[in-house]
């Protein structure tokens, strides 16, 4: 059993110490320290997630990281909702939509482009990507588009019963996807080398419990530091005159850093299937686990919750899903697909700041 590298446990605990110092908010030099600690925690978290994935095998490893990050992301969103009242009614929508756009355009685009530059062409299991996109299309439409067209309540909101229904449907869809991904059709989500025994070399790996514990510390530090930086982000967004929805984009980007780095590493290592598992899995987990929790909080505590997207956001979402079906529908990608996704992501960022 090999020793755990010093930096892989020092970074998470250093980030936790910085979090304790700057909590509940960081500004000035403390904000810079918090940002550096956040990046360090991301690197450590990705390392431990890869150790766990190696020991338990794919696609379970990518699923662990996606769910772990999303659960803590939900905690961040709920804590901000509880502290913000009506002013934060659209935060969950903005963050979830931003996560979907960041993942499906920014992250997928970067992975396809970097992988294509290094390996010319890359192959993956089209069945797995198609399954993830089908569930993502249903989740986003039912949760973020349909509220604009219901008649029970005016505006982009669900009634109490509709909100409860949306939460239950989200859990059903995600549960079915996880069952298919990990049990029923697991082979559709594996790279070719993942079909070999995951146990090879396990004796040289650090203990699973140690990797899991350090992953949790890293992720808690990442999300805690992201929350501590929220006030600074809001101040910066207001200073440049950008819409409040940009805050949701920044929060989603910070929280998605561990998965994004892991997905990019996998694409560069010519393991595009693992990269897509991480990317699309994080988008699915983000919306499927966030919506039920914020719906329950809204119903129980009578907190306003706005879910419906504006017309421009709906068009960008439809374009994203349409393009994803085309670019990921052949099982083979080049740099062209990556460029297309990145251009859509650039349009999303530009129109978020200049709507």
Secondary structure, 3 states (H helix, E strand, C coil): CCCCCHHHHHHHHHHHHHHHHHCCCCCCHHHHHHHHHHHHHHHHHHHHHHHHHHHHCCCHHHHHHHHHHHHHHHHHHHHHHHHHHHHHCCHHHHHHHHHHHHHHHHHHHHHHHHHHHHHCCEECCHHHHHHHHHHHHHHHHHHHHHHHCCCCCCCCCCCHHHHHHHHHHHHHHHHHHHHHHHHHCHHHHCCHHHHCCCCCCHHHCCCHHHHHHHHHHHHHHHHHHHHHCHHHHHHHHHHCCCCCHHHHHHHHHHHCHHHHHHHHHHHHCCCHHHHHHHHHHHHHHHHHHHHHHHHHHHHHHCCCCCCCCCHHHHHHHHHHHHHHHHHCCCCEECHHHHHHHHHHHHHHHHHHHCC
